[in-house]
Amino acid sequence: MPILYRRLTASLAAILFLAAAGPLLAHDTWLIPAPFAVPPGATVRLELTSAMRFPEAETAVAADRLAATGVRLGGRTQPLVVKGEGAKALELSAPLSAAGIAALWVESRPRTLSLGTAEVEEYLDEIGAPATVRARWKPGQRWKETYRKMAKTFVRVGEPGADRSWAQPVGMELEIVAEEDPTAVRAGSPLPLRVLRGGKGLAGFSVGAAGAGRSSMRTTDADGRVSLTLDEAGPWLIKGTLLEESRATDTDWESLFTTLTVSVRPGR
């Protein structure tokens, strides 16, 4: 193969990688059950996907990218079962034997990507990056980022009764915790949430909500709390990205992505 052809091929591959890296990093990754409510003894099926537009599945998350999975119901925790990788989503399942509200989650392994200037600017807008981050980066500077993604959802199993284990964090490094029953939220009613980083409330953090073609963004208070009004029935995605400068010499930035999916009931 001629040297010039090899160089052109390598350059084209690099351009295509950088062009894809921005959208890939900005993709939301979510875990969604089918359905959001089941009777005791049922096995719920879940899909894990990365995509630009919720709730349309786009790219399956590879099973070997998962660092941890779990389902907690009635104080008992066990891993999710990986069923297989589909064209657009990784399929998982969980047996739900007792009544209550099950919390289900996944965490990914770290991954590193590089972005070009145009991709960085679009990415920062997409995640609602604070001014402090924007001030530390100048167009043309190298952007090499290591990220991890975390996704959580809830499933109502029969009549929950006194089970409030859903209100406790599952232990992800960046986690959105519901402060009212997330399976009972109705359209037009507020859903109070708290964002935790390492188990502590994260202040000044941008939290977005997307569903039924609508989207909004709010910022957490000094205790990491925020209230979102999800104004239409159906599935909703709640999301946020924590972006920080890296202390490592081989990367510039580190980020944690977190999402929560809920199903909103029709309003009263």
N, C-alpha and C positions, 0 to 999 in steps of 0.2 A: 504493500500500500504506500503511495507517495507520501513524503513527509508533510507537504502542504495540505493534502487531503486529511491526514490524521489530525493536524492542528486545527483545521476548520471543523472537523467532527467534534473534537474535544471542546472547542469554543462554543459550538452550538449546544452541546450537552450542558455546559455550565450555564449558558443563558437560560435554557429551558428550566434548569433546576432553580435558579434564582427567581424566575418569573413565577414558578409554582410555589416557592417557599412561602411567600407572603400570604396568599390565600389559604395555604395549608395551615399556617400558624394561626391565622385569624378565624379559621373554622371553629365553630362550637362543637363540643363533644358532649353528647347526652345519652342518658340511659332512660328508656321508656318502656313501661310494661304494657302488656295486652292481655286483659284489661287492667284498669286501675282498681277494680274491686272484684273480689272472688269469695266464694264460700270457704269455710274451714275445710282442710283436706285437699284443696286444689293445688296444682302446680302452675305457677305463673310463668309465662314466657316473657322475656325481655329482649330488646334490641339495643345495641351500643353502636352508635354511628357518629361520624364527624361530617358536618355539612354547613353551608352558608345560610340556609333558610329553614328555620324550624316550622313545622315538624317533618320536613321532607328529608328522608334518609338519602345519603349520598355516597359515603365511603366507609366501608367496614373497618373497624379497629382490629388489627391482628391480635390473635390470642396471646402471642408471645410478648406483646407490648404491655400486658397487664402485670402490675406489681402486686396488687391485692384486690380481692373482692369480698363482699360480705352481705348477709341478710340477717337482720336482728328482729326477732318477734317474741314478745313476752319475756324479754331478758335473755333469750338464747340466741347465740350467734354462730353462724356457719358459713362456709364459702358458697358462692354461686356456682352453678354447674355450667360449664362451657359446652354448648350443644353443637356448634359449628359456625363456620364463617361463610355468610351469604355474600351476594354480589354487592350489597349496599350496607349491611349491618352484621355485626357479630351477634350471634344468637346465644342467649344464656337462659337459665331457668332456676327456679327456687321452689321447693315444696313448702307450702304454708299450712301447717297442720292445725294450729290453734287460732281462735278468734283474737283480733287485735289489729294494730296498725304496724305493718312491716316496713322497716327502713332497709333499703337496698342500695349498694354503692360499689364503685370500682375506682381504682387509682392506677395511673399509667406509670411506666418507667420513664426516666429522664430521656430527652432527645434534644439534639442541638441542630440548629439551622442558621444560615446566614441570609440576610435580607439586603436588598438594594435600597437606595434612597426613596424611590417612589413607593416601594412596598412598606417601608417603615412609616412613612407619613400616613398611608391609608390604614395601616395596622393600629397606630396610636389613636386615630380618630375612632376606629371601630370599637376599641376597648375602653374609650373614655379616659385615656391616660391623663394623670394630673399634670399641672404646669411644671412641677418640680422635675418630672421625668423629661418633658419636652425641653426644658432649659439645659439639661445635661447632654443632650445629643444635638449635633449640628449636621445638616445635610452634607453628605460626602464622607462622613466618618464611617468606620467599619461598624457593622451591627451583627454580632454573633450571639445568639441567645439559646440558653438551655431551658427547656420548659417541661412541666409535668401537668397532666390533666386529671381532674377528679370530678366524678359525676354521681349524683344521688337521686333517688326517687322514693315514693311511698306507695304502698298498696293497702287498701282497706280489706280486712279479712273478716267477713261476717259482721257481727255487732261488736265493736271494740271493747265495750264495757269500761273498766277502770284502767286499761292499758295506756300508759303515758310514756312508754319507752321511746316513742317517736320524738319526744321533746329533748332527749339527751343526744349530744353529739356522738357520732360514730368514731371520731378520732382522726379524720383527715386533717392534713396540715392547714388547708384553707377550706372552710366548710360553711355552708348556709344552713342555719338551724331554724326550723319553724317554731314559733312561740304560741301558735294556736293550731288545732287539728288541721293538718294540711289536706286531709281527704274530705273535709266538710266545707271548704271555702266556697262561697257563692259569688257569682258575677256581681260586680259593683260593691262588694264588701272588702274592707282592708284585710290583708294578710300580713301580720307582724312577723318580722324575721330578725335574726341576729347573725352577723358574719363573724366567724372566729378564725383567728390565725394562731396556730399553736395552742388552741384552747382559750385564748383571750380575745375580747371584743376588738375588732379592727375599725378604727375611726377614719372618716374621710374617704371611704372606699366606694367606688362607683358600682352600683348594682343595676343591671338591666333586666327587663322583662319583655318577652316576645311571644305573641300568640295571635292566631286568627288575623294575620296581616297587620297587627298593631305592635308597636314597641314603645318603650319608655325607659328612662334611666333616673335613678335616685342616688343620693349619697348617704352613707351611714353616719349616725351621730357619734358623740364621744364614747359611747358604750358599744359601738358596732351595730346599733339597731337601725332598722329602716322598715317602713310600712309601704306595701305596694297594693294598689287597687287594680285587680285584674277584671276588666269590665265586660268580658264576654265569656260565655260558657265554652268549655273545651280544654284541650291541653295547652299548657303554658310552659315556657322555659325561663327560668330565672338564672342569671349568670353574672360572673365577675372575673376580672383578671388582675392579679397582683404582679406588678413589674418592678424589679429592683436591679440596681447595679450589682454586678457580680464581683466577688472578691478573688475569684480564680483568674489566673493569668491567661488561660486559653479561651476564655469567653468573656463577653462584655456585659451581658444581662442575664438575669434569671427570672423566670416567671412561673406563677401558679395559676391555672385556670380552674374554676369551679362552677358547676351547674347543678340545678335542682329542677326536676320536672314535677308538675302537679296537674291534676285535672279539676277544672273549675265547674261547679254545678250551676244550672240556671238560677238566676236571681229570683228572690221571692216575689 
